[in-house]
Amino acid sequence: MFSRMRVMSDDELRHREAMWVRNGALRIRGYAEAFPDADDAERQRVRMAVLYAWMRDRCPVAVQFVANYVATAVTALGMAGVAVSGGAVAALFAAHTGTPGGAPW
């Protein structure tokens, strides 16, 4: 009733991934060539649309949302860190540090 799960070796995993990418590329090329009267720009748009759909199909929507939220949070934290450190540097330069001239400019 239940089949046993087995752990694939690194080589087998790489081989399966390469086969999966190769099959995806063939399908994308096939969809783009389904429009023989399209110019290069239109074929490129078709290829990109199929590629994005293919990636969305491979990656579940919940994972996409989590990845987007994490990326947004990391970006916001990075920007806040840069703003705080920039403010600290500006405050350090603007503060009177005991030198007669004050700020270096």
C-alpha positions as CSV (number, residue, x, y, z in Angstrom):
1,M,0.0,0.0,0.0
2,F,2.7,2.5,1.0
3,S,5.9,2.7,-1.0
4,R,9.2,3.3,0.6
5,M,10.8,6.7,0.0
6,R,14.4,6.6,-0.8
7,V,17.0,9.3,-0.8
8,M,18.5,10.0,-4.2
9,S,22.2,10.4,-4.6
10,D,23.6,13.8,-5.7
11,D,24.4,12.5,-9.2
12,E,20.9,11.1,-9.6
13,L,19.3,14.3,-8.3
14,R,21.4,16.4,-10.7
15,H,20.5,14.1,-13.6
16,R,16.8,14.4,-12.9
17,E,17.0,18.1,-12.5
18,A,18.9,18.4,-15.8
19,M,16.3,16.2,-17.6
20,W,13.5,18.3,-16.1
21,V,15.2,21.6,-17.3
22,R,15.9,20.1,-20.7
23,N,12.2,19.0,-21.1
24,G,11.0,22.4,-20.0
25,A,13.3,24.1,-22.5
26,L,12.0,21.9,-25.3
27,R,8.4,22.7,-24.4
28,I,9.1,26.4,-24.2
29,R,10.8,26.3,-27.6
30,G,7.9,24.3,-29.0
31,Y,5.3,26.8,-27.8
32,A,7.4,29.7,-29.3
33,E,7.7,27.9,-32.6
34,A,3.9,27.3,-32.7
35,F,3.6,30.9,-34.1
36,P,5.6,30.8,-37.4
37,D,4.5,34.2,-38.5
38,A,5.6,35.9,-35.3
39,D,8.6,38.1,-35.2
40,D,11.5,37.7,-32.8
41,A,10.1,40.1,-30.2
42,E,6.7,38.3,-30.1
43,R,8.4,34.9,-29.8
44,Q,10.5,36.2,-27.0
45,R,7.4,37.3,-25.2
46,V,5.8,33.9,-25.7
47,R,9.0,32.2,-24.4
48,M,9.0,34.4,-21.3
49,A,5.3,33.9,-20.6
50,V,5.7,30.1,-20.9
51,L,8.8,30.2,-18.7
52,Y,7.0,32.2,-16.0
53,A,4.0,29.9,-16.1
54,W,6.4,26.9,-15.9
55,M,8.1,28.3,-12.9
56,R,4.8,29.1,-11.2
57,D,3.7,25.6,-11.8
58,R,6.8,24.1,-10.3
59,C,6.8,26.4,-7.2
60,P,3.6,26.3,-5.1
61,V,1.8,29.6,-4.6
62,A,2.3,29.4,-0.8
63,V,6.0,29.2,-1.3
64,Q,6.0,32.1,-3.7
65,F,4.1,34.3,-1.1
66,V,6.4,33.4,1.7
67,A,9.4,34.1,-0.5
68,N,8.0,37.5,-1.5
69,Y,7.3,38.4,2.1
70,V,10.7,37.3,3.3
71,A,12.4,39.2,0.5
72,T,10.3,42.3,1.3
73,A,11.2,42.1,5.0
74,V,14.9,41.6,4.3
75,T,14.9,44.5,2.0
76,A,13.1,46.8,4.4
77,L,15.4,45.8,7.3
78,G,18.4,46.4,5.1
79,M,17.1,49.8,4.1
80,A,16.4,50.7,7.7
81,G,19.9,49.6,8.7
82,V,21.4,51.8,6.0
83,A,19.3,54.8,7.1
84,V,20.2,54.3,10.7
85,S,23.9,54.0,10.0
86,G,23.8,56.9,7.6
87,G,22.1,59.0,10.3
88,A,24.7,58.0,12.9
89,V,27.6,58.9,10.6
90,A,25.9,62.3,9.8
91,A,25.3,62.9,13.5
92,L,28.9,62.1,14.3
93,F,30.2,64.5,11.7
94,A,27.7,67.2,12.7
95,A,28.4,66.9,16.4
96,H,31.0,69.1,18.1
97,T,33.7,66.6,19.0
98,G,35.9,69.0,20.9
99,T,37.9,70.3,17.9
100,P,37.8,74.0,17.3
101,G,36.4,73.7,13.7
102,G,33.4,71.4,14.5
103,A,32.4,69.5,11.4
104,P,35.1,68.9,8.8
105,W,33.4,70.9,6.1
